[in-house]
Amino acid sequence: MYDKDNLKSALSRWGILLLISFIIAANYYFYDALSSIKSIMQKELGISNTEYGLIVSFYSFPNTFLLMAILGGIILDKWGIRFTGFLFIFFTAVGSFLTAYGASNLYQHGLGYSLMSSFLKDYSPELKMMILGRLFFGLGAETSIVVLNKIIVKWFKGKELAFAFAVNLAIARIGTALALILSPVFIGKQVDGNFPQWTNAIWLASILVISSFIAFIIYSVYDKKFDKKNKISLITDEEKFHLSDILSLLKNRSFIYITLLCVTFYAAVFPFLAYAPDLLFNKFNINPKISGTITSILPFGTILFTPLFGWIVDKRGKTATLMIYGSLILIFVHLLLSLTYLPPYIPMFLLGIAFSLVPAAMWPGVAAIVEEKKIGTAYGIMFSIQNLGMFLFPIIAGKILDITPKIINRYNGSEVLNYKYAILVFAGLGILGLIFAFLLKIEDRKHNNRLENLTIAAAS
């Protein structure tokens, strides 16, 4: 005999997970929608590698320099999931629209064009509007992910928490994979050396983000009914955020090490993805459509492996150890791509494994070392510091590409960008991440292996 109430509860929480996973998948799709059409966008808009890096980096500006992810986490812990999610996912919708609008023909001599033409005249109005859009998108996106993480903790703590995080991440990676594959498809046909319909790729990404805002409204209606039915009240005075919560987090060495691992690991992956299709085009002479498909091996690998590793964490623990293994693989991959001509399929697949190991262990691990009432603030701090790396390293990589002398492509004899030193920077970040992963494991031993023993049984 099955427990009908438990079955309904399981269906509810997994249904909620699928709904909020669509939101993060749309977020990831938009973030990566430009990666596989980088060279075409540069040609159509007349922008340099450094300027492309600025478009990518300004996603992280509000969370790095305005500390919006931290403030968003505080708002989340103070005013709750529904208000915070509505506000910040709305920002992502606005930002996605402005980015697509800035690249489109509608913008030329349209609303805002004259204003953007009146200052910083070394930069085009299109570039400035796209940067503004990415800024608004980043303003909302990181806090919205914090909100979604707290939703997962709310519905799955003491149950299949690590597996739920892993499924959520796997679905998010579908967004990345589809962006890498579909963006080159939606740019349309080439006409006289140009792609007049290329902005269709960005408009599609924007529509998905706007749809995700509608999805969150649907979630909020259900969540409110659930809280009312189960008599879940608003946050009590004891549970409310206090400034001392930040100080206690900053004194938590395990939290510090996992945060530093977070920033170095993600800075070695997401900014790399923004350049990966172009790397494959320049180094291996692979055309943009195929290079985007090859790059999608990474997120498709995570779709398979992230739930598997999440299941392992729930059943076996070994959270800190998995983060060490993931960091080692990350270093190996970047060294292969930088220093060898090994076919890129193998490194990209290995990177997918690394990008499954670390997040599958990291995000549920935070719930093991931080009190639930501080979880929004903790994730906010992590995302803000993470965004520092995601802001700096696309610009650094673009600058390195602009100042590194070009090389002759070994396949067709043409002059191409030399990605060797830019990728070595990402390998260096991986080495730093490995150091922090080891320090985390050493610290965890002092606390009775909270992370290593993180299983469903231990959490219950």
Number of C-alpha atoms within 10 A of each C-alpha: 3 6 8 9 9 10 10 10 13 15 12 14 17 16 12 17 21 14 17 25 25 22 29 24 26 27 31 23 28 27 23 23 27 25 27 31 26 20 20 17 19 14 12 15 12 13 17 16 19 18 20 23 23 23 24 29 25 27 27 32 24 23 30 24 13 13 20 24 34 26 18 29 31 28 20 27 25 22 15 18 21 18 13 23 25 18 15 24 29 22 23 30 25 19 29 30 23 23 28 26 23 25 24 19 14 12 17 15 11 11 12 13 18 12 10 17 16 9 12 10 10 7 13 16 24 24 21 23 24 25 24 20 27 32 27 27 31 30 28 30 31 30 32 30 23 28 30 23 20 23 20 24 21 14 19 19 19 15 17 22 26 36 25 27 27 30 26 27 26 25 27 24 29 23 29 28 28 21 30 32 21 21 27 25 16 17 19 16 14 11 9 7 7 13 16 16 15 23 22 18 22 24 21 19 28 27 16 21 31 22 15 25 22 17 15 21 15 13 15 17 11 14 16 13 12 13 12 11 9 9 9 11 8 12 14 9 9 8 13 17 22 14 8 9 16 16 10 11 20 14 10 13 15 25 21 17 19 24 25 19 30 25 22 25 30 22 24 28 22 18 25 22 21 24 25 25 27 25 25 22 21 24 22 18 17 17 14 25 18 17 24 28 19 21 29 28 22 25 29 22 23 33 24 16 22 33 24 17 26 28 23 19 29 25 18 16 25 20 30 26 18 23 29 24 16 26 29 16 20 29 24 16 23 27 18 18 24 21 13 11 10 12 12 19 13 14 21 22 21 20 26 29 25 30 27 30 29 27 25 33 31 22 20 27 24 20 22 17 19 19 13 18 16 24 24 32 27 27 27 29 29 24 26 29 22 25 29 21 23 27 25 20 24 30 22 18 23 20 17 20 20 15 10 14 11 15 15 14 17 13 11 9 9 12 13 17 19 22 25 19 15 23 24 20 19 26 25 16 24 28 19 17 31 24 15 24 28 18 18 25 23 14 18 19 12 10 11 10 17 22 27 20 21 24 26 20 13 13 16 8
